[in-house]
């Protein structure tokens, strides 16, 4: 190989070596740049994943009015079992279930021969006592005349006067007994004590009736107006007022609502159930509602004066109920709260928070006091 050929070969070798070195340098630089970029991306991703994103909500004062719906059973404004005051046998009955009756209308009649005989005997005994009184009076008059002449002592005259007074008392007792038996005889007629509807009949002709027994011959119910009792929970009891409007619905009467009002309240909480009994008066002029029916009673209640927050903001832990408040620097402050009424999706807070605070919604169990959070948009 000539000298020129050797020089050209050496030059090509140098160029090739330079190209290889340059390629290696470029590859190394590219690797370093890639690793640095990946490290920065990993660091940024780690920092992003370390952030706690939360949604917040602020409490409202008072909250909107709410409707409380409670079950109840309709009752007649007046409902009474009608029993007999006289013993005997049922002679006849004149009204059956579903009959509308007026006050004083005859419902049934009892046959009681014992009372009739007692009345006849009492009247005969009265005649005897009346005759004895007449004799005592005439005898007293004669003895008073004899006393004026001094033919009888004063002691015997006083005895005749005492006998006359005793005869008068016996006659008065007989009159009272006759009046009692006549009143008892009037009880053989069973009449309606008030206008209403016969909702139950428990007698038939020939039944033996005992005076003062527990058996009711009829059950009479006044169907207009009606009343219904509901048990209001203690949390809502202070919001119920006499005269407050009420809406009553019945599942079988779809699309129909009936207006009533709170007639009276027990004004006390039952210690066993922690509820207050409320009576609702309900007009029923068309008779659409039936006593004994199961209904739903809806009371419109005013909003309270406390703070109202979403129920999802509460944290239940062993040391009590808390909420997570986000401060200005993004740090979490766990605050203990005192709860009031449960309004379903919202709940009333009586103590522990102020208006304008940012409360974490659906906080995780791991959220701790002092954690830094980021507000989600």
C-alpha positions as CSV (number, residue, x, y, z in Angstrom):
1,X,0.0,0.0,0.0
2,X,1.4,3.4,-0.9
3,X,2.0,6.2,1.5
4,X,-1.1,8.0,0.1
5,X,-3.3,5.1,0.6
6,X,-2.2,4.7,4.2
7,X,-2.9,8.3,4.9
8,X,-6.4,8.1,3.5
9,X,-7.1,4.9,5.5
10,X,-5.9,6.5,8.7
11,X,-8.0,9.6,8.1
12,X,-11.1,7.5,7.5
13,X,-10.4,5.5,10.8
14,X,-10.1,8.8,12.7
15,X,-13.3,10.1,11.2
16,X,-15.1,6.8,12.0
17,X,-13.8,6.9,15.6
18,X,-15.0,10.5,16.0
19,X,-18.4,9.6,14.7
20,X,-18.6,6.7,17.2
21,X,-17.5,8.9,20.1
22,X,-20.0,11.6,19.1
23,X,-22.8,9.0,18.8
24,X,-22.0,7.7,22.2
25,X,-21.9,11.2,23.7
26,X,-25.2,12.0,22.2
27,X,-26.7,8.8,23.5
28,X,-25.4,9.4,27.0
29,X,-26.7,13.0,26.9
30,X,-30.1,11.7,25.8
31,X,-30.2,9.1,28.6
32,X,-29.3,11.7,31.2
33,X,-32.0,14.1,29.9
34,X,-34.6,11.4,29.8
35,X,-33.8,10.3,33.4
36,X,-33.9,13.8,34.6
37,X,-37.3,14.4,32.9
38,X,-38.7,11.1,34.3
39,X,-37.5,12.0,37.8
40,X,-39.2,15.4,37.6
41,X,-42.4,13.9,36.3
42,X,-42.3,11.2,39.0
43,X,-41.8,13.9,41.6
44,X,-44.6,16.0,40.3
45,X,-46.9,12.9,40.1
46,X,-46.0,11.9,43.6
47,X,-46.7,15.5,44.9
48,X,-50.0,15.5,43.0
49,X,-51.1,12.2,44.4
50,X,-50.1,13.3,47.9
51,X,-52.6,16.2,47.8
52,X,-56.0,15.6,49.5
53,X,-58.8,17.0,47.4
54,X,-62.1,17.7,49.2
55,X,-65.4,19.3,48.5
56,X,-66.7,21.8,51.0
57,X,-70.1,23.3,51.9
58,X,-71.0,26.1,54.3
59,X,-73.7,25.9,57.0
60,X,-77.0,27.7,56.6
61,X,-78.9,29.5,59.4
62,X,-82.3,28.1,60.3
63,X,-82.9,26.0,57.2
64,X,-86.1,25.7,55.2
65,X,-89.4,24.7,56.5
66,X,-90.0,20.9,56.7
67,X,-93.0,18.6,56.6
68,X,-93.4,15.9,59.2
69,X,-95.5,13.0,58.2
70,X,-96.8,10.6,60.9
71,X,-99.2,7.7,60.9
72,X,-102.6,7.8,62.7
73,X,-106.0,6.2,63.1
74,X,-109.2,8.1,62.5
75,X,-111.7,8.2,65.4
76,X,-115.1,9.8,65.8
77,X,-115.2,13.1,67.6
78,X,-117.5,11.4,70.1
79,X,-117.6,7.6,70.3
80,X,-119.4,5.8,73.1
81,X,-120.5,2.2,73.9
82,X,-124.1,2.3,75.0
83,X,-125.0,-0.1,77.8
84,X,-128.2,-0.9,79.7
85,X,-129.1,0.4,83.1
86,X,-132.0,-2.0,83.5
87,X,-131.8,-5.8,83.6
88,X,-134.2,-7.9,81.5
89,X,-134.6,-9.3,78.0
90,X,-134.3,-7.5,74.7
91,X,-137.8,-7.0,73.5
92,X,-136.8,-5.4,70.1
93,X,-134.1,-3.3,68.5
94,X,-134.9,-0.6,66.0
95,X,-131.5,0.5,64.5
96,X,-128.7,-1.6,62.9
97,X,-125.1,-0.8,62.0
98,X,-124.7,2.0,59.5
99,X,-127.9,3.7,60.7
100,X,-127.7,7.5,61.3
101,X,-129.7,8.5,64.4
102,X,-130.6,11.7,66.2
103,X,-130.2,12.5,69.8
104,X,-133.0,10.7,71.9
105,X,-133.9,8.3,69.1
106,X,-135.0,4.8,70.3
107,X,-132.4,2.1,69.6
108,X,-133.8,-0.8,71.5
109,X,-136.3,-1.7,74.2
110,X,-135.9,-4.1,77.2
111,X,-138.6,-6.1,78.8
112,X,-138.2,-6.1,82.6
113,X,-141.2,-7.6,84.5
114,X,-139.2,-7.5,87.8
115,X,-139.0,-3.7,87.7
116,X,-142.7,-3.4,86.8
117,X,-143.6,-5.6,89.8
118,X,-141.3,-3.7,92.1
119,X,-143.0,-0.5,91.0
120,X,-146.5,-1.9,91.7
121,X,-145.4,-3.1,95.1
122,X,-143.9,0.2,96.0
123,X,-147.0,2.1,95.0
124,X,-149.1,-0.3,97.1
125,X,-146.8,0.2,100.0
126,X,-147.2,4.0,99.6
127,X,-150.9,3.7,99.8
128,X,-150.5,1.9,103.1
129,X,-148.1,4.6,104.4
130,X,-150.4,7.3,103.2
131,X,-153.3,5.8,105.2
132,X,-151.1,5.5,108.3
133,X,-150.2,9.1,107.9
134,X,-153.8,10.2,107.7
135,X,-154.7,8.2,110.8
136,X,-151.7,9.7,112.7
137,X,-152.8,13.2,111.7
138,X,-156.4,12.7,112.8
139,X,-155.2,11.0,116.1
140,X,-152.9,14.0,116.7
141,X,-155.7,16.4,116.2
142,X,-157.9,14.6,118.8
143,X,-155.1,14.4,121.3
144,X,-154.4,18.1,121.0
145,X,-158.1,18.9,121.7
146,X,-158.0,16.6,124.7
147,X,-154.8,18.2,126.0
148,X,-156.5,21.6,126.1
149,X,-159.0,20.1,128.6
150,X,-156.2,18.5,130.6
151,X,-157.5,14.9,130.0
152,X,-154.2,13.6,128.6
153,X,-150.6,14.2,129.7
154,X,-148.2,16.2,127.6
155,X,-145.9,13.1,127.2
156,X,-148.6,11.2,125.3
157,X,-149.3,14.2,123.1
158,X,-145.6,14.4,122.2
159,X,-145.6,10.7,121.3
160,X,-148.5,11.3,118.9
161,X,-146.7,14.2,117.3
162,X,-143.6,12.0,116.9
163,X,-145.6,9.2,115.3
164,X,-147.1,11.7,112.8
165,X,-143.6,13.0,111.8
166,X,-142.4,9.4,111.4
167,X,-145.4,8.6,109.2
168,X,-144.6,11.6,107.0
169,X,-140.9,10.5,106.7
170,X,-142.0,7.0,105.8
171,X,-144.3,8.4,103.1
172,X,-141.5,10.6,101.7
173,X,-139.2,7.5,101.5
174,X,-141.9,5.6,99.7
175,X,-142.3,8.4,97.2
176,X,-138.5,8.5,96.6
177,X,-138.5,4.7,96.0
178,X,-141.3,5.0,93.5
179,X,-139.5,7.8,91.7
180,X,-136.3,5.6,91.6
181,X,-138.2,2.7,90.1
182,X,-139.9,4.9,87.6
183,X,-136.5,6.3,86.5
184,X,-135.2,2.7,86.3
185,X,-138.2,1.7,84.3
186,X,-137.4,4.5,81.8
187,X,-134.0,2.9,81.2
188,X,-135.9,0.0,79.5
189,X,-135.8,2.3,76.5
190,X,-132.3,2.5,75.0
191,X,-131.9,5.9,73.3
192,X,-129.1,7.7,71.4
193,X,-127.3,10.1,73.7
194,X,-126.0,12.2,70.7
195,X,-126.4,12.2,67.0
196,X,-124.2,9.8,65.1
197,X,-123.9,6.5,63.3
198,X,-124.3,3.0,64.8
199,X,-121.0,1.3,64.1
200,X,-121.7,-1.9,66.1
201,X,-124.7,-3.8,67.4
202,X,-124.2,-6.6,69.9
203,X,-127.8,-7.6,70.8
204,X,-130.6,-9.7,69.4
205,X,-134.2,-10.2,70.5
206,X,-134.4,-12.4,73.6
207,X,-130.9,-11.7,74.8
208,X,-130.5,-11.4,78.6
209,X,-129.2,-8.0,79.7
210,X,-127.5,-7.4,83.0
211,X,-127.7,-3.8,84.3
212,X,-124.2,-2.2,84.6
213,X,-122.6,-5.1,82.8
214,X,-119.5,-4.7,80.6
215,X,-121.4,-5.7,77.5
216,X,-122.3,-2.7,75.2
217,X,-125.5,-3.0,73.3
218,X,-124.5,-0.6,70.6
219,X,-121.5,1.6,69.7
220,X,-122.4,5.0,68.6
221,X,-119.9,7.2,66.7
222,X,-120.1,10.8,65.6
223,X,-118.5,10.9,62.2
224,X,-118.4,14.6,61.6
225,X,-116.0,15.9,62.7
226,X,-113.4,13.2,63.1
227,X,-110.2,13.3,65.2
228,X,-106.9,11.6,64.9
229,X,-104.1,11.2,67.4
230,X,-100.4,11.3,66.3
231,X,-97.2,10.9,68.3
232,X,-94.8,13.7,67.5
233,X,-91.1,13.0,68.3
234,X,-89.5,15.2,70.9
235,X,-87.2,16.9,68.4
236,X,-90.3,18.4,66.7
237,X,-92.6,18.8,69.6
238,X,-91.7,22.5,70.3
239,X,-92.7,23.4,66.7
240,X,-96.3,22.1,67.0
241,X,-98.9,24.8,67.8
242,X,-102.7,24.6,68.5
243,X,-104.5,25.8,65.3
244,X,-101.7,24.7,63.0
245,X,-103.0,23.5,59.6
246,X,-102.7,19.8,58.9
247,X,-103.1,17.7,55.8
248,X,-104.5,14.1,56.0
249,X,-104.2,11.5,53.3
250,X,-105.4,8.0,52.9
251,X,-103.7,5.5,50.6
252,X,-107.0,4.1,49.3
253,X,-108.2,7.6,48.4
254,X,-105.6,8.5,45.8
255,X,-105.3,12.1,44.8
256,X,-107.5,13.3,47.7
257,X,-106.3,15.4,50.6
258,X,-108.2,16.5,53.7
259,X,-107.6,19.6,55.6
260,X,-107.6,19.7,59.4
261,X,-105.9,21.5,62.3
262,X,-104.2,20.8,65.6
263,X,-107.0,20.9,68.2
264,X,-104.8,20.3,71.3
265,X,-101.5,18.9,72.4
266,X,-100.5,17.0,75.5
267,X,-98.0,19.8,76.3
268,X,-95.7,17.1,77.8
269,X,-93.3,14.5,76.5
270,X,-94.0,10.8,77.2
271,X,-91.0,9.5,79.1
272,X,-91.3,6.0,77.7
273,X,-91.6,6.9,74.0
274,X,-90.1,10.4,74.0
275,X,-93.1,11.7,72.0
276,X,-95.9,14.2,72.5
277,X,-99.5,13.3,71.8
278,X,-101.2,15.7,69.4
279,X,-105.0,15.6,68.6
280,X,-106.0,16.7,65.1
281,X,-109.6,17.8,64.3
282,X,-110.8,16.9,60.8
283,X,-114.1,17.9,59.1
284,X,-115.9,15.0,57.3
285,X,-119.1,16.5,56.0
286,X,-119.3,14.2,53.0
287,X,-118.5,11.1,55.0
288,X,-115.6,10.2,52.7
289,X,-113.4,9.2,55.7
290,X,-114.4,6.3,57.9
291,X,-113.6,6.0,61.6
292,X,-110.9,3.4,62.3
293,X,-109.1,4.0,58.9
294,X,-105.3,4.2,58.8
295,X,-104.1,7.6,57.5
296,X,-101.0,9.7,57.1
297,X,-100.9,13.1,58.9
298,X,-98.6,15.8,57.5
299,X,-97.6,18.8,59.6
300,X,-95.8,21.8,58.1
301,X,-93.1,22.8,60.5
302,X,-91.2,26.1,60.5
303,X,-87.4,26.2,60.2
304,X,-85.4,26.3,63.4
305,X,-82.9,29.0,64.4
306,X,-79.8,26.8,64.6
307,X,-77.1,26.0,61.9
308,X,-78.1,23.4,59.3
309,X,-75.4,21.4,57.6
310,X,-75.5,18.4,55.2
311,X,-75.6,15.1,57.1
312,X,-72.6,13.8,55.0
313,X,-70.3,16.4,56.8
314,X,-70.5,14.6,60.1
315,X,-67.6,12.4,61.4
316,X,-68.6,9.8,64.0
317,X,-65.7,8.7,66.2
318,X,-65.2,7.3,69.6
319,X,-64.7,10.7,71.2
320,X,-68.0,12.1,69.8
321,X,-69.4,13.7,66.7
322,X,-67.2,16.2,64.8
323,X,-67.0,18.1,61.6
324,X,-63.9,19.0,59.5
325,X,-63.5,22.7,59.0
326,X,-61.0,24.0,56.4
327,X,-59.1,27.1,57.6
328,X,-57.6,29.8,55.4
329,X,-54.2,28.1,55.1
330,X,-55.9,24.9,53.8
331,X,-55.4,23.0,57.1
332,X,-58.2,20.9,58.6
333,X,-59.6,21.6,62.1
334,X,-61.8,19.0,63.6
335,X,-64.5,20.6,65.7
336,X,-66.9,18.9,68.1
337,X,-70.5,19.7,67.5
338,X,-73.8,19.4,69.4
339,X,-76.6,18.1,67.1
340,X,-80.3,19.1,67.1
341,X,-83.1,17.9,64.8
342,X,-82.4,15.3,62.1
343,X,-84.0,16.7,58.9
344,X,-83.1,13.8,56.7
345,X,-80.4,14.9,54.3
346,X,-79.5,17.8,56.5
347,X,-79.1,18.0,60.3
348,X,-79.4,20.9,62.8
349,X,-76.2,21.9,64.7
350,X,-76.8,23.7,68.0
351,X,-73.2,24.4,69.0
352,X,-69.7,24.1,67.6
353,X,-69.7,25.9,64.2
354,X,-70.2,29.4,62.9
355,X,-71.7,30.8,59.7
356,X,-69.3,30.9,56.7
357,X,-67.1,28.0,57.7
358,X,-66.0,25.6,55.0
359,X,-67.0,22.0,56.0
360,X,-65.5,19.0,54.3
361,X,-68.1,16.8,52.6
362,X,-67.9,13.0,53.0
363,X,-64.6,13.2,55.0
364,X,-62.5,10.0,55.0
365,X,-61.8,8.1,58.2
366,X,-58.1,8.9,58.0
367,X,-58.6,12.7,57.9
368,X,-56.8,14.1,60.9
369,X,-56.5,17.4,62.6
370,X,-53.9,19.6,60.8
371,X,-54.0,17.8,57.5
372,X,-53.5,20.1,54.4
373,X,-56.2,19.7,51.8
374,X,-56.9,21.1,48.4
375,X,-60.4,22.3,47.5
376,X,-61.8,20.5,44.5
377,X,-63.5,22.6,41.8
